[in-house]
Amino acid sequence: MIRPDLDITLLRCFLTVLDAGGFARAASLLGRTQPAVSQQIRRLEDLLGHRLIQRASPGRSQPPQPTAAGERLAEQARRLIALHDGLVADMLGLEELPATLRLGVHQHASDEILGRLVAEVARLRPGTGLDLRITHNAQLTAEIAAGELDLALPLAIAVDGAAEAGGGGGLPIAIHWRGGPETSGAAALPLIAFRPPCIFRQAAIVALGRAGRRWRLVHEATDARSLAAALSAGLGVAAVPDVGRYDDIPHAPAGLGLPALPGAMLRPLAVPGLGADLVATLAGLAAGG
């Protein structure tokens, strides 16, 4: 029997599907269509003569799970890809992956995924140090552009399911109105917002402007804690993401007649050459995988 030569691209595709938690997310990360990703998985299965990924039952949506053969392959494929990338880097004179990974996470996403991110970095890059930075969008994008971060997870306003800056491929996060006293529809709405630049402040002001709704800024927050305190005190309403830290603050009363808000998306930004498996895994965690 002639042993097949494995294409490293097929292995990367296979790991990305598992780590990103789905074919659609993997397609976005790999820059391919979902049918193309499915075709590559089938090619790999045909080459090895094993079903590698369990298909979901019709009508059920669940992350793809590896079969027993898929689990064996995934473990060895990660080592093979690491060796491959190290060899290519050495021959081309490229820099190896950093000894310390500089990871930036948006302050409103850190509560939800930070623990899992740290655990996955330790699993995929044993011995790699981790420099964590929890901050706002402007700082994250500036540090990625300046080469001061290796991977960032900022939030962006989503338009038709895709982030305004950089397309899709991340975790959709709803934005809701919370807090607020009962005021008449004719009164200027008391608005609480973060200092600019802030996508939640922008979403609130744009939505109110399009609805022709008058508003006045009653509190400008410097961080999530001060904004939550102002909401809890009943000073006004704010557009905030649907993350755990605001669960104790009630949604704005329906009687206020507030306009609908757009969604946001947590999306990965990585420096070139960071490592497809690492980017795909962390992006998958960011997307709830």
MOCOR-V640763 format. One record per residue. N is the residue number from 1. SS is DSSP state (~ for helix, > for strand, _ for the rest). Layout:
BEGIN
n->N ss->SS
n->N ss->SS
END
This chain:
BEGIN
n->1 ss->_
n->2 ss->_
n->3 ss->_
n->4 ss->_
n->5 ss->_
n->6 ss->_
n->7 ss->_
n->8 ss->~
n->9 ss->~
n->10 ss->~
n->11 ss->~
n->12 ss->~
n->13 ss->~
n->14 ss->~
n->15 ss->~
n->16 ss->~
n->17 ss->~
n->18 ss->~
n->19 ss->~
n->20 ss->~
n->21 ss->_
n->22 ss->_
n->23 ss->~
n->24 ss->~
n->25 ss->~
n->26 ss->~
n->27 ss->~
n->28 ss->~
n->29 ss->~
n->30 ss->~
n->31 ss->_
n->32 ss->_
n->33 ss->_
n->34 ss->~
n->35 ss->~
n->36 ss->~
n->37 ss->~
n->38 ss->~
n->39 ss->~
n->40 ss->~
n->41 ss->~
n->42 ss->~
n->43 ss->~
n->44 ss->~
n->45 ss->~
n->46 ss->~
n->47 ss->~
n->48 ss->~
n->49 ss->_
n->50 ss->_
n->51 ss->_
n->52 ss->_
n->53 ss->>
n->54 ss->>
n->55 ss->_
n->56 ss->_
n->57 ss->_
n->58 ss->_
n->59 ss->_
n->60 ss->_
n->61 ss->_
n->62 ss->_
n->63 ss->_
n->64 ss->_
n->65 ss->>
n->66 ss->>
n->67 ss->_
n->68 ss->~
n->69 ss->~
n->70 ss->~
n->71 ss->~
n->72 ss->~
n->73 ss->~
n->74 ss->~
n->75 ss->~
n->76 ss->~
n->77 ss->~
n->78 ss->~
n->79 ss->~
n->80 ss->~
n->81 ss->~
n->82 ss->~
n->83 ss->~
n->84 ss->~
n->85 ss->~
n->86 ss->~
n->87 ss->~
n->88 ss->~
n->89 ss->~
n->90 ss->~
n->91 ss->~
n->92 ss->~
n->93 ss->_
n->94 ss->_
n->95 ss->_
n->96 ss->_
n->97 ss->_
n->98 ss->_
n->99 ss->_
n->100 ss->>
n->101 ss->>
n->102 ss->>
n->103 ss->>
n->104 ss->>
n->105 ss->>
n->106 ss->>
n->107 ss->_
n->108 ss->_
n->109 ss->_
n->110 ss->~
n->111 ss->~
n->112 ss->~
n->113 ss->~
n->114 ss->~
n->115 ss->~
n->116 ss->~
n->117 ss->~
n->118 ss->~
n->119 ss->~
n->120 ss->~
n->121 ss->~
n->122 ss->~
n->123 ss->~
n->124 ss->~
n->125 ss->_
n->126 ss->_
n->127 ss->_
n->128 ss->_
n->129 ss->>
n->130 ss->>
n->131 ss->>
n->132 ss->>
n->133 ss->>
n->134 ss->>
n->135 ss->>
n->136 ss->_
n->137 ss->~
n->138 ss->~
n->139 ss->~
n->140 ss->~
n->141 ss->~
n->142 ss->~
n->143 ss->~
n->144 ss->~
n->145 ss->~
n->146 ss->_
n->147 ss->_
n->148 ss->_
n->149 ss->_
n->150 ss->_
n->151 ss->>
n->152 ss->>
n->153 ss->>
n->154 ss->>
n->155 ss->>
n->156 ss->>
n->157 ss->>
n->158 ss->>
n->159 ss->>
n->160 ss->_
n->161 ss->_
n->162 ss->>
n->163 ss->>
n->164 ss->_
n->165 ss->_
n->166 ss->_
n->167 ss->>
n->168 ss->_
n->169 ss->_
n->170 ss->_
n->171 ss->>
n->172 ss->>
n->173 ss->>
n->174 ss->_
n->175 ss->>
n->176 ss->>
n->177 ss->>
n->178 ss->>
n->179 ss->>
n->180 ss->_
n->181 ss->_
n->182 ss->_
n->183 ss->_
n->184 ss->_
n->185 ss->_
n->186 ss->_
n->187 ss->_
n->188 ss->_
n->189 ss->>
n->190 ss->>
n->191 ss->>
n->192 ss->>
n->193 ss->>
n->194 ss->>
n->195 ss->_
n->196 ss->_
n->197 ss->_
n->198 ss->_
n->199 ss->~
n->200 ss->~
n->201 ss->~
n->202 ss->~
n->203 ss->~
n->204 ss->~
n->205 ss->~
n->206 ss->~
n->207 ss->~
n->208 ss->~
n->209 ss->~
n->210 ss->~
n->211 ss->_
n->212 ss->_
n->213 ss->_
n->214 ss->_
n->215 ss->>
n->216 ss->>
n->217 ss->>
n->218 ss->>
n->219 ss->>
n->220 ss->>
n->221 ss->>
n->222 ss->_
n->223 ss->_
n->224 ss->~
n->225 ss->~
n->226 ss->~
n->227 ss->~
n->228 ss->~
n->229 ss->~
n->230 ss->~
n->231 ss->~
n->232 ss->~
n->233 ss->_
n->234 ss->_
n->235 ss->_
n->236 ss->_
n->237 ss->>
n->238 ss->>
n->239 ss->>
n->240 ss->>
n->241 ss->>
n->242 ss->_
n->243 ss->_
n->244 ss->~
n->245 ss->~
n->246 ss->~
n->247 ss->_
n->248 ss->_
n->249 ss->_
n->250 ss->_
n->251 ss->>
n->252 ss->_
n->253 ss->_
n->254 ss->~
n->255 ss->~
n->256 ss->~
n->257 ss->_
n->258 ss->_
n->259 ss->_
n->260 ss->_
n->261 ss->_
n->262 ss->_
n->263 ss->>
n->264 ss->>
n->265 ss->>
n->266 ss->>
n->267 ss->>
n->268 ss->>
n->269 ss->>
n->270 ss->>
n->271 ss->_
n->272 ss->_
n->273 ss->_
n->274 ss->_
n->275 ss->_
n->276 ss->~
n->277 ss->~
n->278 ss->~
n->279 ss->~
n->280 ss->~
n->281 ss->~
n->282 ss->~
n->283 ss->~
n->284 ss->~
n->285 ss->~
n->286 ss->~
n->287 ss->_
n->288 ss->_
n->289 ss->_
END
